[in-house]
Amino acid sequence: MMALGAGLPGILVSLALLWSGDFSSRLRWTLTLLVLALWWGVAFALRDRVIFPLQTISNLLAALREEDFSIRARGSRRHDPLGEVLIEVNALADTLRAQRMGALDASGLLGAVMEEIPVAVFAFDPDRRLRLVNRAGERLLARPSERLIGLDANALGLATALEHEHSPTIAATFPGGSGRWEVRNKVFRQGGLPLELLVLTDVSRSLRDEERQAWQRLIRVIGHEINNSLAPIKSIAHSLERLLSRNPRAEDWESDMRGGLAVIGSRADSLGRFTAAYAQLARLPAPALKPVSIGALVPRAADLERRMTVAVHAGPAVTLQADPDQIEQLLINIIRNAVDATLPTGGQVWIGWEIGDNRVRIFVDDQGPGLPNTSNLFVPFFTTKPEGSGIGLVLSRQIAEAHGGTLSLENRTTEQGCRALLTLPLS
């Protein structure tokens, strides 16, 4: 109707001029019919030029809404507004088809991985009813997914695991197995609905493997140290036995006996100190947390070193929750190591602290020769000192980790010496 209305004024003017002029009736009717035919023809051609592309676009959009990406518009041309719209809709269909195929591939891969991994995965709705479970979860609960979907966490025995947001491992028994489980909880959304994801990983075997390796390392270290002590004891005892079996005995047999017994006693004392050191490592108690002022603790630990003056570079005032006795013993250990390394060189040792990233960093710098090898510093009974026990740094690291912190030793980059860095959380 708008196309006809657009041509109506021109048609009326032309017909008025035609019928008011001096023309024959035959010419008037012939031109009138020709004008009217052209008017209607052009109007309907314009209608087809507009309506058909719009219908095509509507059909394409409906197909895209139904996720049918196989339909394409034909006859689209550049430099034509509707044609360019059709071209863009075709490009959109290609893009959506590629994205759909990628999503299907990713979803298929995720589903395959979820089914094959040996980790039990569950998803619960806000009412804590099970909505998703993988094959490992079915084995853990000893039931197929058809009998599990829709049950609540209490009926499945998973309510305790859902509540352990801050406990990484729990000991639990399920129909399909028992042991220690690593718990991971996370909330995600599916279809606008929040779901709670629960992942249970059986760490019993890994813990047993780690425990076995730890015992093997322990036995190797203890066996090596015991053999080092028993071999000379056995050799000296055999020599003393031959000395006593001689007839007549040598004139200096008594001094030889005393010397041999002294060596046996010395090796026995060394073996006793070795076992006592291992016992000390195993008996480290849990820290008794209380408010500790770093500004008071650090200078007190520095004053306990009498062989040289340890300079204190005071940082900002800070109080944290820690075991003051254990932290002080840690600082004494690393200050003593720094002084031991610095005394032969005549250098200096200083201690200080700073705050950053919600943590306090306590550092001890020395001007010693530095560390030739830092890879074995925290190995039990490894020491670079002739009279060292090799447990001071191990105990210090255990104390730091028991407080949620870290302890590291590294050579200084700007000048000669070593830096011991203790990092502790402020909260």
SEVOPA-973848 format. One record per residue: x, y, z of N, C-alpha, C in turn. Coordinates in steps of 0.1 Angstrom, whole numbers, plus 5000, padded with zeros to 4 digits. Each point is the difference from the previous one (the first is absolute). Layout:
<sites>
XYZXYZXYZ ...
</sites>
This chain:
<sites>
500849885000499250125000500950135000 501149995007500850125000500750024986 500349894994500650014986499050064991 498749965000499050054992499750155003 500050035013499850145004501150094996 501349954999501150084996499950044985 499449914992499850034986498750074996 499150015010498750054997500050154995 500750095007500050144995500550014985 501049934997500550014986499049944990 499349905004499049944991498950094998 499550065011498950104998500350124992 501250055001500450114992500149974985 500649884998500249954986498649984994 499149945007498749974994499250134998 500250105009499350134998500550074988 501350004998500650064988499549924987 499949875001499749924989498550024996 499150015009498650014997499650144998 500850105004499650144997500650054987 500949934994500750034988499249974988 500450044988499349984988500649874994 499549895005500449864996498849934996 500249904992498949914996499649915011 498849955000499549915010500849875000 500449954989500849884999501350025007 500750114997501350035006499950025015 498950075004499850025015499949865007 499149924995499849875007501249914999 500750014989501249914999501150055010 500350135001501050055009499549985014 498750025003499549985013500249865005 499749904992500249865004501549975001 500950064992501449985001500650065013 499550125003500550075013499649925012 498749955000499549935011500749865002 500349944988500749875001501450025005 500750104995501450035005499950035015 499050085004499950045014499949875009 499049924996499849875008501249915000 500649994988501249914998501150045009 500450134999501150055008499749995015 498850025004499649995014500249865006 499549904991500149865005501549954999 500750054991501549974999500750055012 499750125004500650065012499649925013 498749965000499549925011500849875001 500249934988500849885001501450025004 500650114995501450035003500250025015 499050055007500150025015499549885008 498849954997499349905008500849874999 500449954989500649874999501350005008 500950104999501249995009499750005014 499050085004499650015014499549865005 499249944991499549865004501249905001 500950024990501249915001500850025013 500250135004500750035012499249945012 498750015000499249955011500149855001 500049934988500249855000501449975005 501050074996501449975005500150025015 499450115005500150025014499249895008 498949964995499349895006500849875000 500749984989500849885000501250015009 500650115002501050025009499549985015 498850055002499449995013499849855003 499749924990499849865002501349924999 501150074999501349944999500249924988 499350044989500249944986500950104992 501349974999500950094994500349964985 499249914994500249964987499450084989 499050095004499350084990500850134997 500050034987500750134996499150074990 500250135000499350094990500750014987 499349994989500650014987499650134993 500850044990499750124993500350135007 500850005010500450125007501150074993 499950134999501050084993500550125008 501350034998500650125006499450124994 500250115008499550144996498550005000 499449905006498550005002499749985015 499450095006499849995015499449875004 499049954994499449875004500949894996 500750014989501049904996501149995010 500550115005501150005010499549945013 498750025003499449945012500049854998 499649954989500149864997501449945001 500950074995501449955001500549995014 499650105008500450005014499349895008 498849974997499349895006500649874996 500449984988500749884996501349985007 500750125002501349995008499749975014 498950055006499749975014499649855001 499349954990499749855000501349925000 501050044992501249934999500850005013 500050125006500750025013499349915011 498750015001499249925010500249854998 500149964987500249864997501349965005 501150084997501349965005500150005015 499450105007500050005014499249885006 498949974993499249885005500849874999 500749994989500849884998501149995010 500750125003501050015010499549965014 498850065003499449975013499649855001 499549944990499749865000501249915002 501150044993501349935001500550015014 500050135005500550025014499149925010 498750014998499149935009500249855000 500249944988500349864998501349965007 501150094998501249975006499950015015 499350105005499850015015499349885005 498949964993499349885005500849885000 500949984990500849884999501150015012 500550125002501050015011499349975013 498850065002499349985013499749865002 499749924990499749865002501249925002 501250044995501249915001500950035012 499950135005501050035011499649925012 501049965008499749925013499650095011 499550124998499650095010498550015000 499449995012498550005002499550144999 499150034991499550144998498550005002 499550095008498650015003499650154998 498750024996499550145000498649995007 499850105009498850015008499350134998 498750005000499250124998499950075014 499450125000499950075013499349925011 499249914997499449915010500849885003 501350004995500949895003499549874995 499450004988499649884993500949984988 500449884998501049964990499450034986 500850074992499650034986500949944990 501349975004501049954991500949915007 500449894994501049915006500749934988 501349985002500849934990500149855003 500849934992500149855002500749975013 501150085003500749975012499150035012 499150105000499150025010499049885002 499649944989499149895000500749885007 501349984997500749895006500250035015 500250135004500250035014498849975008 498850034994498749985007499449874997 500749924991499549864997498650004995 499650104992498750004994500050084987 499249964990500050074987499450145002 500350094990499550135001498550015000 499349914994498550015000499549995014 500649935009499649985013500550115010 500950084995500650105008499550144998 499750034987499550144997498750035007 500050115007498850045007500149985015 500949925005500249975014500750115007 499750035012500750115007501449955006 500850105004501349965004500049925013 499150015009500049925012499749854996 499149984991499749864996501249944993 500850084994501249944992501250005009 500050055012501150005009501150104996 499650114993500950104995499850135007 499150015010499850135007501250045007 500849915007501250045007501050064990 500149934989501050064990499750134995 498750034998499650134996500250115010 500149975013500250095010501550035003 500949924994501450015002500650104990 499650125001500650104990501450045003 500449995013501350055004500949885005 499649884998500849885003500349934987 501250004996500449944987499849854999 500149935012499949854999499149965012 499349894998499149945010500249854999 499749945011500049855001498549964999 499649924990498649974999499949864994 498949935002499749874994498750014992 500149954988498950004990499749864996 498849974994499749864996501149954990 500650084993501049954990501450025004 500350045012501450015005500150095012 501149995007500350085012501550044999 500350115008501350055001500050155002 501150064996500150155001499750064987 499250115000499550064988500450155000 500550054989500250144998498750064995 499550115006498750064997500250134994 499350024989500050134993498550044997 499750125004498650054998500150134992 499050014991500050124992498550024995 499650124999498650044995500150044986 499249944991499950054986498550014996 499850054989498650024995499849934987 498849935000499649934988498550034997 499850064988498650044997499550115010 500850085005499650105010499849955014 500249875002499849945014501449985006 500250055012501349975007500049865005 501249934996500249875004501349995008 500149925010501249985008500749884995 501350014996500849904995500849945011 499949875001500849925011500949904993 501350015002501049924994500749925011 500049875000500749925010501149924993 501250015005501249934995500549915011 500249884996500549905010501550025001 500550055011501450025002500749905009 499249895004500649905009501249944994 499949964987501149934994501250094998 499750134997501150094998500750035014 499250015011500650025013500849875004 499549884997500749885003501350004992 500050044988501350004992500950105006 499550125004500950105006500649955013 499149935008500449955013501149894998 499849924990501049894997501350064996 500050114991501250064996500750075011 499250065009500650065012500749905009 499349895002500749895008501249954993 500049994987501249954993501150105002 499750134998501150105002500549995014 499149995010500450005014500849885003 499749884994500749885003501450014993 500150064988501350024994500950095008 499450115005500950095008500449945013 499049945007500449935013501049894998 499749924989500949884998501450054996 500150114993501350054996500850055012 499350075009500650065012500449885010 499149915001500349895009501249924995 500049974987501149924995501350085001 500050134999501250085001500549995015 499149985009500549995014500349865004 499249904995500349865003501249944994 500350054988501249944993501350035008 500350125004501250025008499949935014 498850005006499949935013500349854998 499549944990500349864997501449984998 500650084992501549984997500850025012 499750105008500850035012499849895010 498749955002499849895009500749874996 500149984987500849884995501550025003 500550124998501450025003500349995015 499050055009500249985014500049855004 499149934994499949855003501349934996 500650044989501349944997501150045009 499950135004501050055010499949925013 498849975005499949935012500449854999 499849954988500349864998501549974999 500850104998501549984999500649965013 501049914999500649965012501549984997 500950085005499750115009499550124993 499450095007499450124995501150104998 499750104991501050114997500050095013 501150075001500250085011499050125001 499650054988499150114999498549964998 499749885004498749954997498950085008 500450045012499050085007499650134994 501050074995499750134993499349974987 500349894993499249974988498649965004 499849935011498649975004499250135003 500750095008499350135003499750084987 500950004991499750084988498949944992 500049864999498949944992498750015007 500049995013498750025007499550154999 501050095000499650144998499450034987 500549934989499450024987498749935000 499849895006498749935000499050095008 500450065011499150095007499750124992 500950064993499850124992499049974989 500149884993499149974990498649975005 500049945012498749975006499350145004 500850095005499450135003499550074988 500749994989499650064987498749944995 499949865001498849944996498850045009 500350025013498950045009499650144997 500950094996499650144996499249994988 500449914991499349994987498549965002 499849905008498649955003499250115008 500750075009499350115007499650114991 500850034990499650104990498849964992 499949874996498949964993498750005009 500249975013498950015009499550145002 500950104999499750145001499250044988 500349954988499250044989498649955001 499849885006498749945000499250065011 500550065010499350055012499750154999 500150064989499750144999498550035003 499650075010498650015004499350104990 498750005000499250104993500250145006 500150104992500250145006498850045009 500350065011499050065009499950154997 499050034992499950144994499650105011 500650114999499750125009500550124993 499550125004500650124994501550025002 500750024990501550025001500350134993 500850095007500550124994501349974993 500150024987501349984993501050105005 499650125003500950115005500749965013 499449925008500649955012500849874999 499449914991500649874999501350004992 500150074989501250004992501250065008 499950115006501250055007500449915012 499049935006500449915011500849884994 499649954989500749884994501450054996 500150124995501350054995501050025012 499450045012500950035012500549875006 499449884996500449885006501349954993 500450064989501349964994501150095006 501049935007501050075007501350014993 500249934989501349994993500250134992 499050064995500150134993498750075001 500050134997498850095001499249984987 498849965001499149994989499150124999 500250084989499350124998498549974997 499150085005498649994998499550124992 499449964988499450104992498549995002 499550095009498649995004499050044989 499049924998498950034991498850065007 498950004993498850065007499549915011 499350065010499449935011499049904995 500149885004499149904996499849895011 498849955001499849895010499249894992 500549885002499449884993499749895010 499249904996499749895008501049894997 500849965010501149914998500449945014 500849904999500649945013501350075002 500150095010501250085002501349915002 499849895008501249925002500649934988 499149954991500449944988500650104990 499350114999500650104990501350065005 500250015013501250055006501149894997 499749885002501049894998500450004985 499050024991500350014986501050114997 499750125005500950114998501349985006 500149945012501349975005500849914991 499349904994500749904991500650084988 499250084993500550064988501050115003 499950075012501050105004501349935003 499949885007501349935003500749954987 499249954991500649964987500750124993 499350125000500650114994501350055006 500049995014501250045007501149904998 499749874999501049904998500650024986 499250044990500650024987500850134999 499750105008500650144999501250015008 500149935012501250025008501349984993 500249904992501349984993500350124991 499050064994500350114991500150145006 499650015013500050135007498950094995 499049954995498950094995499050035010 498850034996498950045009498749924997 499250005010498749934999498950105005 498950014992498950085005498749934997 499050045008498649944999499050114999 499049984993498950104998498749944996 499050084998498749954995499350114992 499149964992499150084992498749944998 499050084995498649954999499650024985 499349904995499550014986499149884997 498950034992499149894996499449925012 499750085011499449945012500949895006 501350024999501049915006501250085005 500749955010501250065006501249924995 501050074995501249944995501150035009 500649905007501150025009501349954993 501050084999501249964992501250015009 500949914998501350005007501150004989 500850114999501050014990501449985006 500949944993501449985005501050044989 501250015004501150034990501049895000 499449885001500949884999500349964986 500649884998500449964986498949974991 498749995006498949954991499849855001 499049954992499749865000500449944987 500949905000500449944987498949924994 499149945009498949914995498850025009 498950044995498850035008499049884999 500349904992499049904998499849905012 501149995008499949905011499950065013 499850145001500050065013499049955010 498849964994498949965009499949855000 501049934996500049855001500549975014 499249915008500449975013501549945001 500750065010501449965003501050034989 499650094990501050054991500550135006 501350015001500650125006501350034993 500450135000501350044995500950045011 499649985012500950035012500649875005 501350015004500749885005499349945012 499450095009499449955012498550024999 499450024988498650025000499249875000 498750015005499149895001499149984988 499850104992499249994988498550005002 499650055012498550005003499550145003 500950105002499550135003499150064990 500449994987499250064989498849924998 500049875002498849914998499050045011 500450015012499150055011499550134997 500850094995499650144998498950004989 500249934989499049994989498749945005 500149895009498849955005499250105009 500750085007499450105008499350104991 500750054990499450104991498849944993 500049884995498949944993498849975010 500349975012498949985010499350135003 500650124998499450135001499450054987 500049914990499450044987501050094992 501350005003500950084993501149924993 501050064996501149944992501450055005 501049924998501450035003500849974989 500850094995500949974989501450075002 501049944994501450055001500550014985 500650124998500550024986501250105001 500849994990501250095000499550144996 500650105006499650144996500650034987 499350084992500450034986500850135000 499850095009500750134999501450005006 500249915010501349995006500249865006 501249985005500349875005499249975013 499649875001499349965012498749934997 499249975010498849924999498950075007 498849984995498850055007499149885004 499550005012499049915005498750085001 499049954994498750084999498949925006 499450055011498849945006498850084997 499049934994498750074997498949945008 499350095007498949955009498750084996 498849945000498850074998499650095012 499450124996499650095011498749955006 499249924993498749965006499949854997 
</sites>
